[in-house]
Amino acid sequence: MNSDMLIRITRYYRALNRLRSIGLEKVFAHNLADAAGVSAAVVRKDFSLLEIHGQKRGGYEITELIGKLSVILGKGDEQDVVIIGCGRIGKALMHYSGFEPDGIRVVAGFDTDPIVYADASNPVPVYPMSRLDEIVNALGIKVAIITVPESAAADTAEKLFDAGIRGILNFSPITLKPRPAKDDETPVVIHNINIALELEQIFYELQFPMARK
């Protein structure tokens, strides 16, 4: 499965959960096509490649389809993550309820500021960075979200690697590269999200529409 198809499957999964939440039991390819921004033919082709088949006139059973996509996306159990850097972005992510339908749960935060990790209003426990290894190992965490300043990003990533984190979603302003894995390690996956660069790209495409082609 290539990355484009994986993104589409994730969008189908989210759309199906929304449809089930409002009481629908069946869905058609064109309904999912709208949610994923593709054609109904692409939806049917994706499902065919995954050996998922609906009824020609009856569509797909939503509950059954969610179950099959859950297996494909590895969503059998809740997927726990921690947040490193509990400033404005970190706190917003801790309070975000949109993770829950996808089985993702923020279970802890980490920060260097005693005022932050002593704040009783935090929706999840926030610990000092000195307890990173202890908490990550105790909870079996493999994925972390970084929202620290640029100056702290590289050092934070190294600490996460050493603690056993194998996946990082990086919101800091610099691009992080994974440390080479040892023979007995799972390769580290890092996704870098630079909000300023994404906005600059949008402004550029608005100014020069031909750049989108």
C-alpha positions as CSV (number, residue, x, y, z in Angstrom):
1,M,0.0,0.0,0.0
2,N,1.5,3.3,-1.0
3,S,1.3,6.5,1.1
4,D,-1.5,8.1,-1.0
5,M,-3.6,5.0,-0.6
6,L,-2.9,4.9,3.1
7,I,-4.1,8.5,3.5
8,R,-7.3,7.7,1.6
9,I,-8.0,4.6,3.7
10,T,-7.5,6.7,6.8
11,R,-10.0,9.3,5.5
12,Y,-12.5,6.5,4.7
13,Y,-12.1,5.2,8.2
14,R,-12.8,8.6,9.8
15,A,-15.8,9.3,7.5
16,L,-17.3,5.9,8.4
17,N,-17.0,6.5,12.1
18,R,-18.8,9.9,11.6
19,L,-21.6,8.2,9.6
20,R,-22.0,5.4,12.2
21,S,-22.2,8.1,15.0
22,I,-25.3,9.6,13.3
23,G,-27.0,6.2,13.0
24,L,-26.3,5.2,9.4
25,E,-25.8,1.5,8.7
26,K,-24.8,1.5,5.0
27,V,-22.6,3.6,2.8
28,F,-22.0,3.9,-0.9
29,A,-18.7,4.6,-2.7
30,H,-19.7,8.1,-3.7
31,N,-20.3,9.0,0.0
32,L,-16.7,8.0,0.9
33,A,-15.4,9.6,-2.3
34,D,-16.7,13.0,-1.1
35,A,-15.0,12.6,2.2
36,A,-11.6,11.6,0.7
37,G,-11.7,14.1,-2.2
38,V,-11.5,11.4,-4.9
39,S,-13.9,9.7,-7.3
40,A,-16.2,6.8,-6.5
41,A,-14.2,4.8,-9.0
42,V,-11.0,5.3,-6.9
43,V,-12.9,4.2,-3.7
44,R,-14.1,1.0,-5.4
45,K,-10.6,0.3,-6.8
46,D,-9.0,0.8,-3.3
47,F,-11.5,-1.6,-1.8
48,S,-11.0,-4.1,-4.6
49,L,-7.2,-4.1,-4.0
50,L,-7.9,-4.7,-0.3
51,E,-10.4,-7.5,-1.2
52,I,-13.3,-5.6,0.3
53,H,-16.5,-6.1,-1.6
54,G,-19.9,-4.5,-1.2
55,Q,-23.3,-5.1,-2.8
56,K,-23.9,-3.6,-6.2
57,R,-27.1,-1.8,-5.1
58,G,-26.8,-2.1,-1.3
59,G,-23.5,-0.5,-0.8
60,Y,-21.2,-1.4,2.1
61,E,-22.2,-2.3,5.7
62,I,-20.6,0.5,7.8
63,T,-19.8,-1.6,10.9
64,E,-18.3,-4.4,8.8
65,L,-16.2,-1.9,6.7
66,I,-14.9,-0.2,9.9
67,G,-13.9,-3.5,11.2
68,K,-11.9,-4.4,8.1
69,L,-10.3,-1.0,7.8
70,S,-9.4,-1.2,11.6
71,V,-7.4,-4.3,11.0
72,I,-5.6,-2.8,7.9
73,L,-4.7,0.3,9.9
74,G,-3.7,-1.6,13.0
75,K,-6.3,-0.1,15.2
76,G,-7.2,-3.1,17.2
77,D,-6.0,-1.5,20.5
78,E,-5.9,2.1,21.6
79,Q,-2.7,3.8,20.4
80,D,-1.1,5.9,23.1
81,V,1.1,8.9,22.5
82,V,2.9,11.5,24.7
83,I,3.5,15.2,24.0
84,I,6.9,16.8,24.6
85,G,6.6,20.5,25.2
86,C,3.3,21.6,26.8
87,G,3.1,25.2,25.7
88,R,0.2,26.5,23.6
89,I,0.4,23.9,20.8
90,G,1.1,21.1,23.3
91,K,-1.9,22.1,25.5
92,A,-4.2,22.4,22.5
93,L,-3.3,18.9,21.4
94,M,-3.8,17.6,24.9
95,H,-7.3,19.1,25.0
96,Y,-8.2,18.0,21.4
97,S,-11.0,15.4,21.4
98,G,-10.7,14.5,17.7
99,F,-8.1,11.8,18.4
100,E,-10.5,9.6,20.3
101,P,-12.6,8.3,17.3
102,D,-9.4,7.1,15.7
103,G,-8.4,5.2,18.8
104,I,-5.5,7.6,19.6
105,R,-5.0,8.6,23.2
106,V,-2.7,11.3,24.7
107,V,-1.7,9.7,28.0
108,A,1.0,12.1,29.2
109,G,2.9,15.3,28.6
110,F,6.5,16.4,29.4
111,D,7.9,19.8,30.0
112,T,11.0,21.5,31.6
113,D,8.9,24.2,33.3
114,P,7.8,23.3,36.9
115,I,4.9,25.7,36.5
116,V,3.6,23.7,33.6
117,Y,3.9,20.2,35.1
118,A,2.4,21.4,38.4
119,D,-0.7,22.8,36.7
120,A,-3.7,20.8,38.0
121,S,-5.8,21.9,35.0
122,N,-3.9,19.7,32.6
123,P,-6.2,17.0,31.1
124,V,-3.5,14.4,31.3
125,P,-0.5,14.1,33.7
126,V,2.5,16.3,32.8
127,Y,5.9,15.2,34.0
128,P,9.3,16.8,34.2
129,M,11.7,15.7,31.3
130,S,13.8,13.9,33.9
131,R,11.1,11.2,34.1
132,L,10.8,10.6,30.4
133,D,12.6,7.2,30.3
134,E,10.6,6.0,33.4
135,I,7.2,7.0,32.1
136,V,7.7,5.9,28.5
137,N,8.9,2.5,29.6
138,A,6.2,2.1,32.2
139,L,3.4,2.9,29.7
140,G,5.0,1.1,26.7
141,I,4.9,4.3,24.6
142,K,6.3,4.1,21.1
143,V,5.1,7.5,19.6
144,A,5.7,11.0,20.7
145,I,4.6,14.5,19.5
146,I,7.3,17.2,19.7
147,T,6.1,20.8,20.2
148,V,9.3,22.3,21.7
149,P,11.2,25.4,20.5
150,E,13.6,25.1,17.7
151,S,16.6,25.3,20.0
152,A,15.5,22.2,21.9
153,A,14.2,20.0,19.1
154,A,17.3,18.0,18.2
155,D,18.2,17.3,21.8
156,T,14.6,16.3,22.6
157,A,14.6,13.9,19.6
158,E,17.8,12.2,20.9
159,K,16.2,11.8,24.3
160,L,13.2,10.2,22.7
161,F,15.3,7.8,20.7
162,D,17.2,6.8,23.8
163,A,13.9,6.3,25.7
164,G,12.7,3.8,23.0
165,I,10.3,6.0,21.1
166,R,10.1,4.8,17.5
167,G,7.8,7.4,15.9
168,I,7.8,11.2,16.2
169,L,5.4,13.8,14.9
170,N,7.5,17.0,14.9
171,F,5.8,20.4,15.2
172,S,9.0,22.3,15.9
173,P,10.3,24.7,13.3
174,I,13.3,22.5,12.2
175,T,13.3,19.3,10.2
176,L,14.4,16.3,12.2
177,K,16.1,13.3,10.7
178,P,16.0,9.9,12.3
179,R,19.0,8.5,13.9
180,P,20.2,5.3,12.1
181,A,18.7,2.2,13.7
182,K,20.8,-0.5,15.2
183,D,20.5,-4.1,14.0
184,D,18.0,-5.0,16.7
185,E,15.9,-1.8,16.5
186,T,12.8,-0.9,14.6
187,P,13.5,2.0,12.2
188,V,12.4,5.4,13.6
189,V,9.6,7.1,11.7
190,I,9.6,11.0,11.8
191,H,7.0,13.2,10.2
192,N,7.9,16.9,10.2
193,I,5.1,19.5,10.2
194,N,6.2,23.1,9.7
195,I,3.1,25.2,9.9
196,A,4.8,28.4,8.7
197,L,6.2,26.6,5.6
198,E,2.8,25.2,4.8
199,L,1.2,28.6,5.1
200,E,4.0,30.1,2.9
201,Q,3.2,27.5,0.3
202,I,-0.5,28.4,0.3
203,F,0.3,32.1,-0.1
204,Y,2.7,31.3,-2.9
205,E,0.2,29.2,-4.8
206,L,-2.5,31.9,-4.4
207,Q,-0.1,34.4,-5.9
208,F,1.1,32.1,-8.6
209,P,-1.7,29.8,-9.5
210,M,0.3,28.1,-12.2
211,A,2.6,26.7,-9.5
212,R,-0.2,24.3,-8.5
213,K,-0.1,22.6,-11.9
